[in-house]
């Protein structure tokens, strides 16, 4: 199965500090989604039960993010399996530094674990990711690389300017090959009104854009992406109508609870 790049969705969900127009509207929040299997496709899955929880908080020096995606799947051959991914990070307000921790479980067993710190030199454009786990290793980041928070800031800026297409090289820390080429197609803005929804702590009408993101491995030439995500991206950084496409199967992620979190007094 393709990596469940949550960072992928940080790889969408994190905002950026500073004085940018996009940042002023982004809100720290905790969102919980219910996962369900979308019928059809090439999958042998019969059922998927699980959830996705995304929390990100604003600190005085950066953004703190914690995300967890987990599900139990039933298959046609009766075997079934479970999947559990946990991601946490801190990203500097200026987008220059990323500290990351990613763990993937199958049942109670850790399948993958990556920890380290990556830096980008604004003068040079590129940088280095220094892994500590599973082993010490440095990975060069080419000019033009951005971290997840800076990535979503750029997508929001593009949407606000009325542009419809943007692409970036994004590093999220998920492995030594964690550099991904992400293309984003942005649809026409519309207004969402969450005030009538239960367990949604947001009573304002907000502008939102349909977004489709495709993730490609930069080390492989491929016509088809490894992973795709489509969603409605609101101006305050909350994802709605989220669909995760792993190629062999798709998961619908329905927003069930949303809690807006306080900003720090710096």
Residue pairs with C-beta under 8 A, 6 or more apart in sequence:
1 83
1 246
1 248
2 226
2 227
2 246
2 247
3 104
3 174
3 175
3 226
3 227
4 69
4 83
4 85
4 104
4 244
4 246
5 11
5 172
5 174
5 180
5 215
5 227
6 52
6 54
6 67
6 68
6 69
6 85
6 87
7 67
7 87
7 89
7 100
7 102
7 148
7 172
7 173
7 174
8 172
8 180
8 213
8 215
8 227
8 229
9 54
9 67
9 229
9 239
9 242
10 54
10 56
10 65
10 67
10 87
10 89
10 148
10 149
10 152
10 172
11 148
11 151
11 170
11 172
11 182
11 213
11 215
11 229
12 148
12 151
12 152
12 155
12 211
12 213
12 229
12 231
12 233
12 239
13 31
13 54
13 56
13 65
13 67
13 152
13 237
13 238
13 239
14 56
14 63
14 65
14 89
14 91
14 148
14 149
14 152
14 237
15 22
15 23
15 26
15 27
15 28
15 56
15 58
15 63
15 149
15 152
15 153
15 237
16 22
16 23
16 26
16 63
16 93
16 95
16 149
16 150
16 152
16 153
17 23
17 58
17 62
17 63
17 93
17 94
18 93
18 94
20 153
20 157
21 157
21 160
22 153
22 156
22 157
22 160
23 153
25 235
25 236
25 237
26 156
26 236
26 237
27 236
27 237
27 238
27 260
27 261
28 56
28 57
28 58
28 260
28 261
28 262
28 263
29 55
29 56
29 236
29 237
29 238
29 258
29 259
29 260
29 261
30 53
30 54
30 55
30 257
30 258
30 259
30 261
31 53
31 54
31 55
31 238
31 239
31 255
31 257
31 258
31 259
32 51
32 52
32 53
32 255
32 256
32 257
32 258
33 51
33 52
33 53
33 54
33 242
33 253
33 254
33 255
33 256
34 51
34 253
34 254
34 256
35 48
35 49
35 50
35 51
35 52
35 69
35 71
35 251
35 252
35 253
36 48
36 49
36 251
36 252
36 254
37 43
37 45
37 46
37 47
37 48
37 73
37 249
37 250
37 251
37 252
38 243
38 249
38 250
38 251
38 252
40 250
41 248
41 249
41 250
42 247
42 248
42 249
43 248
43 249
44 75
44 76
44 77
45 73
45 74
45 75
45 76
45 249
46 74
46 75
46 76
47 73
47 74
48 71
48 72
48 73
48 74
48 249
48 251
49 71
49 72
50 69
50 70
50 71
50 72
50 83
51 69
51 70
51 71
52 67
52 68
52 69
52 242
52 253
53 67
53 68
54 65
54 66
54 67
54 239
55 65
55 66
55 67
55 261
56 63
56 64
56 65
56 66
57 63
57 64
57 65
57 261
58 64
58 261
58 263
58 264
59 90
59 264
60 264
60 266
61 92
61 93
62 90
62 91
62 92
62 93
62 97
63 89
63 90
63 91
63 93
63 149
64 88
64 89
64 90
65 87
65 88
65 89
65 90
65 91
65 148
66 86
66 87
66 88
67 85
67 86
67 87
67 88
68 84
68 85
68 86
68 87
69 83
69 84
69 85
70 82
70 83
70 84
70 85
71 82
71 83
71 251
72 80
72 81
72 82
73 80
73 81
73 82
73 83
74 80
75 81
81 106
82 105
82 106
82 107
83 104
83 105
83 106
84 104
84 105
84 106
85 102
85 103
85 104
85 105
86 102
86 103
86 104
86 105
87 100
87 101
87 102
87 174
88 100
88 101
89 98
89 99
89 100
89 101
89 148
89 172
89 173
90 98
90 99
91 97
91 98
91 99
91 147
91 148
91 149
91 150
92 98
94 122
95 120
95 146
95 147
95 149
95 150
95 153
96 119
96 120
96 121
96 122
97 117
97 118
97 119
97 120
98 117
98 118
98 119
98 147
98 148
98 171
98 173
99 116
99 117
100 114
100 115
100 116
100 117
100 118
100 172
100 173
101 114
101 115
101 173
102 112
102 113
102 114
102 115
102 173
102 174
102 175
103 110
103 112
103 113
104 110
104 111
104 112
104 113
105 111
112 175
113 133
113 134
114 131
114 133
114 134
114 173
114 174
114 175
114 178
115 131
115 132
115 133
116 129
116 130
116 131
116 132
116 133
116 173
117 129
117 130
117 132
118 127
118 128
118 129
118 130
118 141
118 147
118 171
118 173
119 127
119 128
120 126
120 127
120 141
120 145
120 146
120 147
121 127
124 143
125 143
125 144
125 145
126 140
126 141
126 142
126 143
126 144
126 145
127 141
127 145
128 138
128 139
128 140
128 141
129 138
129 139
129 141
129 171
129 173
129 178
130 136
130 137
130 138
131 137
131 138
131 139
131 176
137 176
139 176
139 178
139 179
141 171
141 179
142 169
142 179
144 168
144 169
145 169
145 170
145 171
145 179
146 154
146 168
146 169
146 170
146 171
147 170
147 171
147 172
148 170
148 172
151 168
151 170
151 182
152 237
154 166
154 168
155 166
155 184
155 186
155 211
155 233
156 233
156 235
156 237
158 166
158 184
158 186
159 186
159 189
159 209
159 211
159 233
163 186
164 185
164 186
164 187
165 183
165 184
165 185
165 186
166 183
166 184
166 186
167 181
167 182
167 183
167 184
168 181
168 182
168 184
169 179
169 180
169 181
169 182
169 218
170 179
170 180
170 181
170 182
171 178
171 179
171 180
172 178
172 180
177 217
177 219
179 218
179 219
180 215
180 216
180 217
180 218
180 226
181 215
181 216
181 217
181 218
182 213
182 214
182 215
182 216
183 213
183 214
183 216
184 211
184 212
184 213
185 211
185 212
185 213
186 209
186 210
186 211
187 209
187 210
187 211
187 212
188 209
188 210
189 207
189 208
189 209
190 207
190 208
190 209
190 210
191 205
191 206
191 207
191 208
192 205
192 206
192 208
192 232
192 234
192 240
193 205
194 200
194 202
194 203
194 204
194 206
194 258
195 202
195 203
195 204
195 205
199 256
199 257
199 258
200 255
200 257
200 258
201 258
201 259
201 260
202 236
202 238
202 258
202 260
206 234
206 235
206 236
207 234
207 235
208 232
208 233
208 234
208 235
208 240
209 232
209 233
210 230
210 231
210 232
210 233
210 241
211 230
211 231
211 232
211 233
212 228
212 229
212 230
213 228
213 229
213 230
214 225
214 227
214 228
215 225
215 226
215 227
215 228
215 229
216 222
216 225
216 226
217 226
224 247
226 247
227 244
227 245
227 246
227 247
228 244
228 245
229 242
229 243
229 244
229 245
230 241
230 242
230 243
230 245
231 239
231 240
231 241
231 242
231 243
232 239
232 240
232 241
233 239
234 240
238 255
238 258
239 253
239 255
240 255
242 252
242 253
242 254
242 255
243 250
243 251
243 252
243 253
244 250
244 251
244 253
